[in-house]
Amino acid sequence: MDVYLVRHTEVSVGRRVAYGQTDVELAEVYEEQRDKLLLHLPADPTAIFSSPLSRCKRLAIDLATALSVGSRIETAPGQTNVIDAHQPVVQYDDRLKEYHFGDWEMKPWADIDRAELDPWMADFVNVRTPNGENFSDLFGRVSSFWQEQIMPLADQPTSQSVCIVSHGGVIRALLCLFLDLSLQNAYRINLDYGAVTKLTLTGSSYTIQYINR
């Protein structure tokens, strides 16, 4: 089974703000980046999973419409299906949300107290943001999603491809899972906005086809 990890398109707030799990507006290049993504995705994926944050939700719905995804996904605990007479089904899961920055949400990085920021920067894997999470927390929820939602699909003979529309932190966590990378090195992996990473899942074996295309 092929799995396409899709990072949402560029956002309007830029990289200087800790926007994490806050819903933010998309940049004006949305349609251009969306159409570029379609060139790298299968014509009829078995399913599309998505973060429920608006920057992923809009993209997932547009991709589902363009890729002719039918309403064949069953509801399961921890997820919500969107069903509409004029809209294909997308399966949302809170575990696919971006890193939660807690009290830092929507603060410019330059304005965060260095006494709080520096310890987190030195060990973001274990140090939580104030009222937020650390990267181990994110990795745990993303791994849970993968085991509960994707691995069972790999055992179904009708499953040929799956798209996951999510965030840079989530995709990096998944790559750490697939490649058995240290979480501390997760952000050494460059991921562009509006880019696709593809892997093939055969049993319990992963083959990375490409990253960040």
N, C-alpha and C positions, 0 to 999 in steps of 0.2 A: 504493500500500500504506500502510495506517495503522500507526503504531508507537506503542505505549503504554509510556511510561517510568514505572515504579512504584517509588516509594521505600518501603522497608520501614516497618513500623509502629513506634511509639514503643518505646524500650528502657528498661530499669529503672535503668540507671546514671546517666541524666541527661546534661546537656550539659557538666558541669564536668570530665569525665574524657575523656582521649584514648584512646578504645577502638578506633578504626581497624579493623584486621583481626582483632581479638580477638573470639571468640564470646562474646556477652553475652546475658543473659536479656531477654525481652520484657516490657513493662509489662502490667499487668492489663487494659488497654483493647484488647488485641490483637484479640479477636473483634469488638468494636464497630468498630474501624478497618478490619479486613479486610472486613466486610460493607458498609461504606460504599464501599470501593474497588470492589466488584463492580458498583455502580451505574454506574460510568464505564467499564467494560471490555466488549469485544465478547463475544457469547454463545459463539462458536466460533472462537477465534484459530487461525491456522495453526501457530503455535509459541509456546512460552514459554521464554525464556532467563533464567538466574538466576545471581547470585553464589552460590558454594557455602557462604558463611557462614550459620550456622544461622538468623539473624534473617530472611534472605531465603529460605532453603531451605524453611522451614516455610510461609511465605506463598505461595511459588511452587507448592508441592504442593497447598495448599488451593485456590488459584485454578485450578490445572489440573483438580482434581476438580470444582469448581463450574462451570467453563466447558467441560467435556467435551472436553479436549484429548486426541486420540488418539496412538497410538505410531507416528507417521509421520516422526520426525526421525532422520536417519541420523547415525551416529557419525563424527566428524571429529577431526583432531589438535587437542590442547589443550582437549578438552572431555570430559565424562563424562555418559552418559545413565543415568537411573535407571529401571529396568524392573522392574515388580512386577505380579503378577497382579491386585492390587487397587488399583493406583496408576497414574495416567496418567504419561506420559513428560514430564520436565522436562529441559532441556539446560543443564548447568552449565558455567561458564567462569571460570577463575581471573582473567581480565582484567577481570571485572566486580566484583572485590573493592574494598572501600573503600580510601581513602588509607592507606598503611602508615606508621605513626608510629615504627616501630623501637623504640628503647630507651624511648620515651615511652609505649608501649602500656600502658594502664590506670593511668597516673599522672594525678592531678588536675592540671589546667593550672596551678593556683596553686603547685604544688610543683616545677615544672620550672625548672631553673636559668635565670635571665634572660639569662645570657651565651650560652646556647644558643638560648633561645626568641626573643629579640628579633631576631637576624639572620634567622631563619626567618620570623617575622611580617612583617618588612620586605620579604622577597623569597621567599615560599614557592614561587614558580614555579621558581626556580633553586636555592635552598638546600635541601639534603636534610636530613631529620631524622636523628639519629644511628642508623646501621644501618637506615635506612628509605628513603623516597623523597621526591622533590619533586613538585610538581604537573605539571611537564613529563613526568615518568616516568609518572604516572597517565594523563595525556592521551595519551601515546604508546600505551600498552597498550589503552586504551579505543578509540582510533581504529583500531588494528589489528583489534580485535574487530569493529567496525562494518564495516570494509572486507571482512573475510573471511567474516563470518557473516550480516550483514543485507543488504548490497548485492546479493549473488547472489539472495537471495529476492525482491528487488524486480523482478528480471527474469523471474520465474516467473509465468505467467498465473494459477496457482491460489492464489498468495499474496495474501491480502486483509488480514490484520492480524497483528501480532506484539506480544507483551508482553515487556518486559525488566524483571525485578525486581532492583533493585540499591540503591545508596546515594546519599546526597546529593552526594558528591564526583564520583562516576561520572556522574550525571545532569547535573551542572553542566558537566563536561567535554564531554559530548555536545552540550549547548546551545551551548557555545563553538564546537564544530565546525560545527554547523548554521548558526549566526548569524555566524560569523567574528568572535567576540568576543575581546578580549584576555584571556588566561588570568589576568592579574592582577585582572581584574574578575569572575571566576567567582563569587565568594562575595557579590557584590552581588545575585545572584539568590536570592530567598527560596524555599525548598522545605520544606514541612511533612512531618512523618512521616505515612505512610499516605496520600500524595497521588499524583495521576496527572498526567503531562504528555503531551499527544498531538500528534503531528505526522503529516503525510502526505508520503510520499516518491513523487515522480513523476520517473522517470529519475534525474537527478542534482540535482533541485530539491527543496528542503525547504519545506514550509508549516507553520508552527507554529499549531495549532488553539487550544490553550490551554496554560497553565503552572500547575501547582500547584492542581489542582481536587480 
